[in-house]
Amino acid sequence: MKKRTIIDLFEESVEKYSNYTLLLEKIDKEYTPTTYSQTKLIAEQFGAGLCSLGFQKKSHASIISEGRNWWIIGELGIFYAGGVNVPISIKIEESNDLLFRLIHADVDTLLVSERQLRKIRPIREQLPLVKRIIVFDKLESYQEGEIYVEDVVNIGKDYLVNNQDNFRSIAQSIENNDYATITYTSGTTADPKGVILTHRNYSANVEQALSIMSIPPEKRMLIILPLDHCFAHVVGFYIMIATGSIVATVQAGKTGMDTLKNIPININEVKPNILLSVPALAKSFRKNIENSIKSKGKIAEALFGFALKVAYAYNKKGCDKGTGVSILLWPLVKLFDKILFSKVKSAMGGDLEFFVGGGALLDIEMQKFYYALGIPMFQGYGLSEATPIISSNGPDKHKLGSSGILIKPLELKILDSEGNTMPLGVSGEIVIKGENVMAGYWKNPKATQESVRDGWLYTGDLGYMDSDGFLYVLGRFKSLLISSDGEKYSPEGIEEAILGNSKLIQQVMLHNNQSPYTIAVLSVDKSKLRGKELVEAVSKELNKYKGNGEFAGMFPERWLPSSFIIADEPFSEQNRMINSTMKMVRSKVEEVYAERIRYAYTPEGKDIYNKYNLEQ
């Protein structure tokens, strides 16, 4: 097998595209380009600075920062120094969450932005392994052990004067199976698991992805997603690097909300050809588009609605657009594209060719909407344990509603709960084998053995293959929940805590299937309270985990239920919501309360004092 580490992949591109722009970053007023060769030079100098400061080969560093040039250069620098990156989400606010990851992953070096440094300083004393904290922003003063990133680069320049050959030999000595990153997945029943991805996992997944989608040099990508995402890593920058393309980041604001406000401004400045998206983002963009049309009056709104219907009828599932009688709609499609849809496209920078969707499932109606506008949202499927891409739709081959065709080479099986292979069209657990399958979970051999057997990765996702070679992902084979931004989390720990700490709540099932918030279906003791008093008492029990509540900080608040459904009767073996081993049957609870669950995602249903709850 040919050796191809991330550094090899990067240097191949530097050789080919030396003077092409690689990075675009806006710090003050405008975006400034950095070429491939400049990026390499800075990454090497930074990596050399790390070595000079005592960072050893195979040491673990962690980047905690908003998207920016230094995130990407920092990771490359870590690799040049022979290290492993442990990227950490900026969404993590709870200090115990942060401490667990940094301590568990044996991190000795932190690379942080000024905003994220505020989370680190209060817990600094609890991180005895951390020897150095490199800060991406210029501060008036630094505490002991903190150093400005430019100072590390200058130390590196001096170090390279006498140590160039030794330093270069570090990157050359990295092998395919050496670890590149450890990415933590969210956990609630147990601690989060660290997914170990090797250099070859990454380079293989880039090669596999490019087998189903081609990207010419100098295409522009604006990365909106956090860079710690595996999806952002591979599709956001390593595929772009491999193809000689441009990677731009969103200008970070003083707060997360400021950063969000920068997105539409940056889209118009960068004029991206490709954007990465998750369902929450897709919904937000669509809402903005529809509000803009609505503001132009009833006639414009009606015309836009009619234009969408025409485009839907013509496009069908994408792969069969314009076939049969629908060919007659072609002149109307062209007209609406010219007078309506092109104006929407210009609001997205004007050069956007397509989105690549990842994370949670994207409903077909949303796919049809963007396809009609002429900026298709090609849905893919993957997970961190697969580095992450398993399948995707693309410009050359797509079917709306599906998760696309499989990357190549990759083996896939659809298995039932007994391990039998399912035929085409029949759903079961998606199980894959390929060079993109993780090396395992960091310090967790038990979880590794459960997920990877004989080289096969058991994804825990439910899906099937159709006769045209498209994969359909239906949800969880097991019980992990999926939030609207694609984050997967396990409900059991939260459920157990609620039951263990409450006399009122007797059974609980959390529900979230790519929805804006989590809800709970609860069976409660109705012997003492009814109506409004009961609803209020249940609310108090759940609020103990939020704000300044008794159990606040046990779980990220975004996973806790924002609303709840009081069940008509307890879950039991008789109503088949409990199985013979006394375990809750989620699918049955969801089936029985399907209508109430749908209602809980309406404004009326989200209100806990809704008509159904008050009837209890």
Beta strands, then each sheet from edge to edge (+ up, - down):
strand 1: 21-26
strand 2: 31-35
strand 3: 60-64
strand 4: 84-85
strand 5: 107-112
strand 6: 132-135
strand 7: 146-148
strand 8: 179-185
strand 9: 193-198
strand 10: 220-223
strand 11: 246-249
strand 12: 274-277
strand 13: 354-357
strand 14: 377-382
strand 15: 389-392
strand 16: 405-406
strand 17: 411-415
strand 18: 428-433
strand 19: 440-441
strand 20: 452-453
strand 21: 456-465
strand 22: 471-476
strand 23: 481-483
strand 24: 488-489
strand 25: 505-511
strand 26: 513-515
strand 27: 518-524
strand 28: 561-566
sheet 1: 2+ 1- 11- 10- 12- 13- 14- 15+ 16-
sheet 2: 4+ 3+ 5+ 6+ 7+
sheet 3: 8+ 9- 19+
sheet 4: 17+ 18- 21+ 20-
sheet 5: 17+ 18- 21+ 22-
sheet 6: 24+ 23- 26-
sheet 7: 25+ 27- 28-
end
